[in-house]
């Protein structure tokens, strides 16, 4: 056994693992982070996939990163720099477009063009969603209490929660209940009449989730994505200068500044235990490293069935992990371009290319895309969320050239017949062909293309079934049920072995909430 | 002529009869108004061909909470004691889920040993979780703004909840938002078994088995069901109208004046308070209290002058989703149909004809886009097996329940003859595929699409549910958020139909609770015995 002994070892150098490490190091603990890949970040990485072209390969925009983490870890000093993505343009099938711009007045005029009713409704809607995000915010920052427990901490937790809900008042509580239970399409139907607007808004409710806009539960995912906060502004998405990998690096630098040690290319094979207590880890290389505390940033399936022996765990936990739904549903296409796409609805180079382009022309379009996936095929006409990072951050591509990041849904992990090279290329072709309907010059601009299916995401990042949230954000997998009932407080049945990934509350997106809460719980135990 | 009553109850279905009885017993002079010529609401019989009758909406008669029966002194009718199992029959395969758990497990075993082993624990869990819903359904919905005094009732509820035990408590919370697909996948591997159980989660919803919340819908349909039952409540021994007769007698004993054939035209409001009810003949009945058991849309959008309602309330009522998307085909048959391989005993319950979860999901897809399913989910019952009086001697009635058939077809078009013909043929084909010679036995058939149900039963959009049984439309959200406790923005006007908590399938449940509210009675505590 290696002579070095750490207070804590964090398995996985994704952003949550790094956040946990940084908080533990900040509290004076000796911490070692072990990352299997040669680079840090997990799904938040920047890679030069083609010479001169850098991509945020998987996760590509940021808005959910908790402000307290940015403050506590002083991330701006370590390189965090978010450039705002200000607009969203949805090309419509009739050759027109629907846009929202940085300037609210301009957005209002644009909406009025399509529906004066919706322009008015949007103002109220924005206010309600803001209140809802505020209502949920305290919950994101709390360790989920166990409703079945009578321990003073849990009872207090629930009383606090009850008090919080009562303080919202009936109207907001009811609105929150609707968001927690409805489909995003039904929810938006109550507000708006212009279908492409509903479609574009509902798209936030399906991202990363195997749900259609008409599936109950998708409204919560919509809210989850509304909670992003950049400089105090809700629902503001941004792009990290240098790609999302630079976020991971800034957290890593903060951790190192607090004294944490980080090793890449160090794949953990299993957690070492003695008498039901974690004692360290064994690497695939055979090296063993001792530690008082071991924290897994991997998803629940890996945390409970790969890193430890399931027979060390109670049956209900093993059964709960088996039932936990991953169901990756999204893919990613990264394009290296020798010029900009020309949208038929907004020709030429304009401010719209500095924001997001959403391929969501109607609710039925999105729902049909889901229907394809439901029966095991990738969407022939998928939903896409497109950004051109090189427009905002020219360093991402060689001069005059561009990178385009295309988030695509749906691409089911469990594809009929399984994924292979031919299917991957067919999926990439469907994406490009669909996009060409709105930007006919795009295919001729493509220099290189990287297509990532959920199977690729799993293979490269380790995320089970390629689910970007380490498990679906479904109501039955949230809060005190995430990842598994009774094991939602970052602990595991193995003493000194903890979980800190997005498979715990509050879940996915580059948020860091799980990593922070896990660290605080570990420190509370006096580890 | 104008007459005056202390209270008028609108609707002569289960809720109306129970509410009127409760009000009458408390000493009020009560008038019950029913638009149809007969009482019974959704359990009313339809004579669809000479000598052939059926109660299509009451295949599952629902649960009568014992406390409601006791308090109203309704002679609770007996249930059929013979088996009424769930059978799935499709393309040469079949499976019967008997109420006797061991017998059901025996039937499952040829499909999967593992599933047979898990069946008893699955069915016991459903019973336990549905049992907790029963507790919730005896009391008004919990409300975040409830006065402190009522918190006591929640403590009782919390104690009951805890009584489930740690594992079942968590399972309860987990199951409600789940899809019935996921729920069944957690337990079973046999596709046929899963397809047999899943349709229970599709009753009263537009969604397919893959949609969140269908887990709740499945449990909701099992409230008050006997142990071992996978689907619904057993029929009354004395026919579909047994409860109506018993409740009618109780109402008369309580001094209620009952008028049938009295269609409400509007509810008169003065100074934001109820002043009376006008019926379609122009007659005005003056009263200061009206308890409507019609659905919320019909009551507020149909009968109340909108000047008395604030726009937000109206907006909320308009947003209630009435979209059961269910049609019925009633068949008059020359003889008893046979399904090869099935004993007559297996035909006594619900026979579901959709062979897989995938086919069920596909049947639901079309409704999302406003069209009817090309291959709808069809399940049939043979009520004349239990009640020979529903058909002429030696003949039979077959009721087919069909999903999905939306109220309005795509682009708001109405059902035309061609659309009806297409749906009817699809249903007949589905039945003929499992019953050889079925078409030759059909003497007559009647299709009831949602607009027909709306016209015949006074249900908005033909929704027997009075509002989709979805998680955002139950408890304190039913019928609309902020108005879940039976009172409405109009003083003296109360809602007590299935559109209010605890919703459809609980006979007299909403009516009873609404009557208590009207009378100003303290709500029953959940902890109190039933």
Interface residues (C-beta under 8 A of the other chain):
Chain A: X147 X148 X165 X166 X168 X169 X170 X171 X173 X174 X175 X177 X178 X181 X182 X183 X186 X189 X190 X211 X214 X215 X216 X217 X316 X323 X325 X364 X367 X371 X374 X375 X474 X475 X476 X481 X485 X486
Chain B: X143 X144 X145 X162 X166 X167 X169 X170 X171 X173 X174 X175 X176 X177 X178 X182 X186 X207 X210 X211 X212 X213 X315 X319 X321 X358 X361 X362 X365 X368 X369 X470 X471 X472 X476 X477 X481 X482
